[in-house]
Amino acid sequence: MNRGTRLTGFIDLNQPNPATGIQPFSVSTASHPAFTYLNYINWYSNDGYSNYNSLQATLTKRVSHGLSFTTGYTYGHGLDNGSENRFGPLPQDSNNPRAEYASGDFDVRHRFTFTAGYAIPGRKGFGQLLEGWKINSIVSVQTAQPWNIADQSNNFTPGGDKNVRWNFTGNPAAFKSGANSIPYCSGPNACSQQSGISGAVTATPDEWSKCVTADAAFVTAGALPNTLGSSNLTAKGGGCFVEGNSFMTPPVVGKFGNMGRNIFRDNGFRNWDLSLFKTFTFKERFGAQFRFEVFDLLNRATISNPNGANNGSHNGDDPSNSSGFGGGAQTPDFATGNPIIGSGGNRAIQLGLKLTF
């Protein structure tokens, strides 16, 4: 169990009331005059907190008959109200930052690792070609990490914070990220959108009517018109993301969306590395080891989390970018600008030679 308190983050002290559009510091009070020339007042605070609980198990076999292995499993859950500290976005509602409390960006429920090595029995002679061989393997599997949306263009509430989440109807698990973006509708006859990586994704035309129906459920008496059905569709970004019977629609103007933070998940991480070592011994003090190493043996690249998770790329978390929303666009190593072998990229083969003396 691990608990963090007084973690750093930001709130906007001058965030407008979403219904009235009035900023607190633009009105004169007993404690301060009216500061009408001020817009954002981002307050650096220590209101962040986190909790992590896990069960961890390890099984180790020490070397016998040339074989050794270590396998580990972790079942855990990490929650917080902001994973990126001072580098993270503002909360949707700066008057209620605790509403951001949810699964953290780094929450991985299940992680399994298996590392093994086997020294192949050999025979003397033939210039050591039949001895000194060893095969090694590393398997890593982990379940999906959360991703949050970050609308950077639409301003559904006054003031320009641009941090309002949308409304969601259905099962969040349907909006699983990957190589393709999530299908997007902008009108009755416009329900297809180019994806982030691999071609076109299409939703059927009747999905638009389903979007409007889902959107209307969030409009209450006296509120502004249904966002999708109104004439300000283009001005407000609008549109609808749809996957099966799950829909994400813009919030009613002047209100926060119903989405919680980090309700979506990516595709997880799966990787298998394999290597073959050949050791030569020259007298007692000198030796050489030739290595043939294959990273991502199955050549199944991992697509980056749209929100970035631990790399902060934000390649596919912006619903105002209708053509790329939900698509990670790159492998995690390239998304963070630091290509590293074995961190989710395509198959890579490496040759090495180690000399000992």
C-alpha positions in Angstrom: 0.0 0.0 0.0 1.3 3.4 -0.9 -0.4 6.8 -0.2 0.7 10.2 -1.5 -0.6 13.5 -0.1 0.1 17.2 -0.8 1.0 16.4 -4.4 1.4 19.4 -6.7 -1.1 20.6 -9.3 -2.9 23.7 -10.6 -6.4 25.1 -10.3 -7.8 28.2 -12.0 -9.0 30.5 -9.2 -10.7 32.7 -11.8 -12.6 30.0 -13.7 -16.0 31.4 -14.8 -19.2 30.0 -13.5 -20.2 27.8 -16.5 -23.8 28.9 -16.4 -23.3 32.7 -16.0 -19.9 33.1 -17.5 -18.9 35.4 -14.6 -15.3 35.2 -13.3 -15.1 35.5 -9.5 -12.3 38.1 -9.6 -14.2 40.3 -12.1 -16.7 41.2 -9.3 -15.9 43.4 -6.4 -16.2 41.8 -3.0 -15.3 42.6 0.6 -12.0 40.8 0.2 -10.9 42.3 -3.2 -11.8 44.9 -5.8 -13.0 43.9 -9.3 -10.1 42.7 -11.5 -11.8 42.8 -14.8 -8.5 42.8 -16.7 -7.6 39.4 -15.4 -8.5 36.1 -17.1 -6.7 33.0 -15.9 -5.3 32.9 -12.3 -3.6 29.5 -12.2 -2.9 28.6 -8.6 -0.1 26.2 -7.8 -1.3 24.1 -4.9 -0.6 20.9 -3.0 -4.2 19.5 -3.2 -3.2 16.4 -5.1 -3.4 12.9 -3.5 -3.0 9.3 -4.6 -3.5 5.7 -3.5 -1.9 2.6 -4.7 -2.6 -1.0 -3.5 -1.2 -4.2 -5.0 -0.6 -7.9 -4.5 2.7 -9.1 -5.8 3.9 -12.6 -6.3 7.3 -14.0 -7.5 8.4 -17.5 -8.4 12.1 -18.1 -8.9 14.0 -21.2 -10.0 17.7 -21.1 -9.4 20.1 -22.6 -11.9 19.9 -26.4 -12.1 20.6 -28.5 -15.2 21.3 -25.3 -17.0 17.8 -23.8 -16.5 16.8 -20.8 -14.5 13.7 -18.6 -14.5 11.9 -15.8 -12.6 8.2 -15.1 -13.1 6.3 -12.3 -11.5 2.7 -11.2 -11.3 1.3 -7.9 -9.9 -2.4 -7.1 -9.3 -2.7 -3.5 -8.4 -4.8 -0.4 -8.6 -3.6 3.2 -8.6 -5.9 6.2 -8.1 -5.3 9.9 -7.9 -6.8 13.2 -8.8 -4.0 14.2 -11.2 -1.1 12.0 -12.3 1.2 14.5 -14.0 1.5 17.0 -11.1 2.4 20.5 -12.3 2.7 19.2 -15.9 -0.9 18.0 -16.0 -4.0 19.8 -17.3 -6.3 21.9 -15.1 -9.2 20.0 -13.5 -12.5 20.3 -15.4 -14.1 22.1 -12.4 -11.5 24.1 -10.5 -14.0 24.6 -7.7 -14.1 20.8 -7.2 -10.7 19.3 -8.1 -11.6 16.2 -6.0 -14.0 15.3 -8.8 -10.9 14.3 -10.8 -10.2 11.4 -8.5 -10.1 8.2 -10.6 -7.8 5.6 -11.9 -4.4 7.2 -12.4 -2.7 7.5 -15.8 -0.3 4.8 -14.7 -2.9 2.4 -13.4 -2.1 -1.2 -14.6 -4.4 -3.8 -13.0 -2.4 -6.9 -14.1 1.2 -7.3 -15.1 3.0 -10.6 -15.8 6.7 -11.1 -16.5 8.6 -14.2 -17.3 12.4 -14.3 -17.6 14.2 -17.6 -18.4 17.6 -18.8 -19.4 18.7 -22.2 -20.5 22.3 -23.3 -21.0 22.2 -25.9 -23.8 24.2 -29.0 -23.0 27.4 -29.1 -25.1 30.2 -31.4 -26.1 33.9 -30.7 -26.2 35.8 -30.3 -29.4 35.3 -28.8 -32.9 36.7 -25.5 -31.8 34.1 -25.0 -29.0 31.3 -24.8 -31.6 29.2 -27.5 -29.8 29.4 -25.9 -26.3 28.8 -22.6 -24.6 25.4 -21.9 -26.1 22.6 -20.3 -24.1 19.1 -19.3 -25.0 17.3 -16.5 -23.1 13.7 -15.2 -23.2 11.8 -12.3 -21.6 8.0 -12.1 -21.9 6.1 -9.0 -20.6 2.3 -8.7 -20.6 0.3 -5.9 -19.0 -3.3 -4.9 -19.2 -4.5 -1.5 -20.5 -3.7 1.9 -19.0 -6.4 4.7 -18.9 -6.6 7.6 -21.2 -8.4 10.9 -20.7 -9.7 13.4 -23.3 -8.3 16.9 -23.6 -10.4 19.1 -25.9 -8.0 21.8 -27.0 -10.3 23.8 -29.4 -13.9 23.8 -28.3 -14.8 26.2 -25.5 -18.2 25.0 -24.2 -17.9 27.1 -21.0 -16.9 30.8 -21.0 -13.4 31.8 -20.1 -11.4 29.7 -22.5 -10.0 27.0 -20.1 -10.9 24.4 -22.8 -10.8 21.6 -20.3 -14.4 20.5 -20.3 -15.1 16.8 -20.9 -17.9 15.6 -23.1 -21.0 13.5 -22.4 -20.7 9.7 -22.8 -23.5 7.1 -23.2 -22.8 3.4 -23.3 -19.8 1.2 -22.3 -16.4 3.0 -22.1 -14.7 -0.2 -23.0 -16.0 0.2 -26.5 -13.7 3.2 -27.1 -10.6 1.2 -27.0 -7.6 2.9 -28.6 -5.4 1.5 -31.2 -4.1 2.0 -34.7 -7.4 3.4 -35.9 -9.2 6.5 -34.7 -12.8 6.2 -33.3 -15.5 6.7 -36.0 -16.9 10.3 -36.1 -20.2 11.8 -37.3 -20.7 15.4 -38.2 -24.1 15.1 -39.8 -26.8 12.8 -41.2 -24.7 12.0 -44.3 -21.2 12.4 -42.8 -20.4 9.5 -40.7 -17.0 8.4 -41.8 -13.6 9.9 -40.9 -10.0 9.1 -41.9 -8.3 7.3 -39.1 -5.0 8.1 -37.4 -2.9 5.4 -39.1 -4.4 2.6 -41.2 -7.1 3.8 -43.6 -10.7 4.8 -43.2 -13.1 3.9 -40.4 -16.8 4.2 -41.3 -19.9 4.4 -39.2 -23.2 3.8 -40.9 -25.4 6.9 -41.7 -28.1 6.0 -39.2 -25.6 6.4 -36.4 -26.2 10.2 -36.6 -29.8 9.8 -35.5 -28.6 7.6 -32.6 -26.1 10.3 -31.7 -28.8 13.0 -31.6 -31.0 10.8 -29.5 -28.1 10.1 -27.0 -27.3 13.8 -27.0 -30.9 14.9 -26.3 -30.9 12.8 -23.1 -28.5 15.3 -21.6 -30.6 18.4 -22.4 -32.9 19.5 -19.6 -35.7 22.0 -19.6 -34.4 25.6 -19.8 -31.0 24.6 -21.1 -29.5 25.8 -24.3 -30.4 23.9 -27.5 -29.2 20.4 -28.1 -25.6 20.8 -29.3 -25.9 18.3 -32.1 -29.2 19.6 -33.3 -28.4 23.3 -33.1 -27.1 25.6 -35.8 -23.9 26.3 -33.9 -22.6 22.8 -34.6 -19.6 24.0 -36.6 -18.8 26.9 -34.3 -18.7 24.7 -31.3 -16.8 21.8 -32.9 -19.8 19.5 -32.4 -20.0 16.1 -33.9 -20.3 12.7 -32.3 -17.9 9.8 -31.8 -19.6 6.4 -32.0 -18.6 2.8 -31.6 -21.5 0.3 -31.6 -24.0 1.5 -29.1 -21.6 3.8 -27.3 -21.6 7.5 -28.1 -19.5 10.5 -27.0 -21.3 13.9 -27.6 -20.4 17.5 -26.8 -21.7 18.9 -23.5 -24.6 21.3 -23.5 -23.1 24.8 -23.8 -22.6 26.3 -20.4 -22.4 22.9 -18.6 -19.8 20.3 -17.8 -20.0 16.9 -19.5 -20.9 13.8 -17.5 -17.6 11.9 -18.3 -15.3 11.1 -15.4 -11.6 11.3 -15.8 -9.7 8.4 -17.4 -12.7 6.3 -18.2 -11.2 4.9 -21.5 -8.4 2.2 -21.7 -5.8 1.5 -24.4 -4.7 -1.9 -25.7 -2.2 -2.8 -23.1 1.4 -4.0 -23.6 2.6 -7.4 -24.9 6.2 -8.1 -25.8 8.4 -11.2 -26.3 12.2 -10.8 -26.5 14.5 -13.7 -27.4 18.3 -14.0 -27.5 21.0 -16.6 -28.2 24.4 -16.3 -26.6 27.6 -18.2 -27.6 30.5 -18.1 -25.3 34.2 -18.8 -26.2 36.9 -19.3 -23.5 40.5 -18.6 -24.2 42.7 -20.0 -21.4 41.5 -18.9 -18.0 41.5 -15.1 -18.2 40.1 -14.3 -21.6 36.7 -14.9 -23.1 34.3 -13.7 -25.7 30.5 -13.8 -26.0 28.6 -13.4 -29.2 25.0 -12.3 -28.8 22.1 -12.5 -31.3 19.1 -10.6 -29.8 15.6 -10.2 -31.2 13.3 -7.7 -29.6 9.5 -8.1 -30.2 10.0 -11.5 -31.7 6.3 -11.7 -33.0 6.6 -8.2 -34.6 3.4 -6.9 -33.1 4.0 -3.3 -32.3 2.2 -1.6 -29.5 0.4 1.6 -30.4 0.8 4.5 -28.0 -1.8 5.5 -25.4 -3.7 8.4 -27.0 -3.3 10.5 -23.9 0.3 9.5 -23.5 0.1 7.7 -20.1 3.7 7.7 -19.1 5.1 9.5 -22.2 2.8 12.6 -22.4 2.5 12.6 -26.2 -1.3 13.5 -26.4 -1.4 12.2 -30.0 -5.1 11.1 -29.9 -6.9 12.5 -26.9 -8.3 15.7 -28.5 -11.9 15.2 -29.7 -11.7 18.5 -31.6 -9.3 16.6 -33.9 -12.0 14.4 -35.3 -9.6 12.5 -37.7 -7.3 11.3 -35.0 -9.3 10.9 -31.8 -8.6 7.6 -30.1 -5.6 6.7 -32.3 -2.2 6.6 -30.7 -0.5 7.3 -34.1 2.9 6.0 -33.1 4.6 3.4 -30.9 5.3 4.6 -27.3 9.0 5.1 -27.8 8.6 7.3 -30.9 5.7 9.2 -29.3 7.9 10.4 -26.6 10.7 11.2 -29.0 13.1 8.6 -27.5 13.2 5.4 -29.7 14.3 2.6 -27.4 14.6 -1.0 -28.5 12.1 -3.3 -26.6 9.7 -0.6 -25.5 6.8 -1.3 -27.9 8.3 -0.8 -31.4 8.5 -3.2 -34.3 10.8 -6.2 -34.3 14.5 -5.2 -34.0 17.5 -7.5 -34.3 20.8 -6.7 -32.6 24.2 -8.3 -32.8 26.7 -7.9 -30.0 30.2 -9.1 -28.9 31.4 -8.9 -25.3 35.1 -9.5 -24.5 36.2 -10.4 -21.0 39.7 -10.3 -19.7 
